[in-house]
Amino acid sequence: MKYKYILFDLDGTITESKEGITKSVQYALKKFGIIVESLDLLEKFIGPPLKYSFSEYFGFDENKSLEAVQYYREYFEKKGIMENKVYDHIEDLLKQLKELKLKLIIATSKPTKFSNIILNNFNLTPYFDAIVGSNMNGTRCTKGEVIKHVLEKYRINSDEAVMIGDRKYDMIGARQNNMDSIGVTYGYGSLEELKNENPTYIADSVMDILNKVTQQ
């Protein structure tokens, strides 16, 4: 088998987190007098670093974006973090990958602190050999930076690893680190978005990930 290390995105790949994230964004925007009623319009915030999204979609400058992130966390820490659920069959997938003696690592732009809380809440922490996210001070927030940190800290050869995620940022981060990638279509990124970044594989379901990992 080619891969020894399986890196997973969290939001849109392991958990269905739209409600908590979009309500947190909605809460933050309201602090600036911006009212967005439809949570669907805020789904684009799932995946990329928050401060970049506030800047890109609402034109916030650096300081305003950082302030918005703090408001986001006000809601997320109290409510949003639990407005979340695990995708069907994820635990079956993780069990089978562990039975194959593979090393599983969370690589997310979400802060490590929150990622740990979420995975503990769903009793998924024991399946992962490491949980790596961004820092609370806003550093190491792009997917490329997170993956680079994982590879360096755990001395992983990129040829032996694959990044699994639902957004283009996962594919881009993998490519920046010379790593294979699997784009999943059940998350928050469209098939077109994923294909535009030329992932190594496309998985159409949770258990299809197992097929792509083990066919090597």
Secondary structure, DSSP 8 states (H G I E B T S, - for coil): ---SEEEE-SBTTTEE-HHHHHHHHHHHHHTTT-----GGGGGGGSSS-HHHHHHHHH---HHHHHHHHHHHHHHHHHTGGGS-EE-TTHHHHHHHHHHTT-EEEEEEEEEHHHHHHHHHHTT-GGG-SEEEEE-TTS-S-SHHHHHHHHHHHTT--GGGEEEEESSHHHHHHHHHTT-EEEEETTSSS-HHHHHTT--SEEESSHHHHHHHHHT-
